[in-house]
Amino acid sequence: MTALRIPTPDAVRYFAAQNLPAAVVEANALSLDAERVLRRPVSPLSVEDLGDRETVLAEWHRADKRLGCLPLRPEQATEVLS
């Protein structure tokens, strides 16, 4: 049985993005832009397209490396106040 994906409301995504460090937001945007460019069809005979693709791959790897070196959770522990 597969779980259904429930769409995240825009307000929740906006709140989560406000609490992310600027480096994470920038790296995520670069990664998404690079993935969008890499999905485009490329002519195998065009040297310029291949060079552009290598540049985009380098940007994608740089963004992936930046995202990979950051911790998944914040350093400060959060408490549940009840």
N, C-alpha and C positions, 0 to 999 in steps of 0.2 A: 504494500500500500504506500503510495507516495503522499507526502504532506503537501497541502496546498499553500502556495505563497500568498500571504496577505500583504497587500500593498501598504507601504509606510506613508502615513499622511505627510503632506508637505511641511506642516508646522513642526513635526517631530524631526524631520531631516534638517530643517533650518536650525532648530535648537541644537542638534548634535553637531552641525557644522560650525556653530558659533563657539563651541567648546573645544574644537580641535586646534592644535598648533598651526600656525600659518604655513610651516614647512610641509605639513601633511596635506593640507588643502592644495597647495601649489603642486606637490608631487602627484597627487591624485588627479588633478586637472591635466597635467602633462601626460600622465599615463593614459588617461581616457582619450586625449587628443591623438596620441601616438597610435593607439589601437584603432581609432577611427580611420586614420590615414593608412595604416597597414592593411585594412580590409579592402582598400580600393584595388581594382585590377591594374596590373603593371604590364607594360609592353616589354617582352623579353629582349627586344633589340635596342631599346632606348637606354643609352649609357647614363643620361641625366636622371631618368627615373630610378635607375638602380642606385645611383649616388644619393638621391634624395631618400630612398628607402633605407640605405645604410645610416644616414644621418638620423632619421626617425627612429630606427632601431636603437641607436646609441642613446637618444633621448629617453626612449622607453626603458632601457636598461638602467640608466641613471636614476630615473624616477622610481623604478622598482627597488633599486639598491637603497635609496633614501627611505622608502616606506618599510623596507625589510629591517633596517637598523633601529627603528623606533619600537619601543615597547607597545604591546597590544593594550595594556591597561595603564592608567595614570599611576604615578609613583605614590601619591597620597591615597591612603586607604579611605574608602567611603563607608560611612556607618548608616545603618537603618535606624532612623529615629522613630520610635513608636511610643 
